[in-house]
Amino acid sequence: MTSRSDSSGVLIDTCVWIDFLRGRETRQTQILEILLENGDAYCCDVILVELCFGAKDRAQFRQYQKNFSEMPFLTLPKNWTTETASMGLALRKSGHRPFLADLMIAQTAIFHKTHFLTCDRDFQPFKKLFDLKILGL
């Protein structure tokens, strides 16, 4: 995996990858195709785990590992535990119940100052409270 720290690419959410891998044509998968052509589609730890966890068998698991290891890859910041917990607390205080995986994915995009392509409306509060740069919604 190529670790990245610049903000020229776009972190692609698990839901968009799933639609893309299943051949579903959506506005988000059309954007993803362009990003892939330009080398601007990023993956991260949590998204790779979610994709591999959803593999139907060992062969698909290995294929995901191979394909996604060749992409630009964003990692969580060193202080992700306290930052992510703080983010979760703020979201809960504002009436939202975020998933831990979503907190970690959002933290990755925010830390790397990259855009985030998703079709998951659960990320809307992150945009409002933390200026997550969401594409696709």
Order of alpha helices (4+ residues) and beta strands (2+ residues): beta-beta-alpha-alpha-beta-alpha-alpha-beta-alpha-alpha-beta-alpha-beta
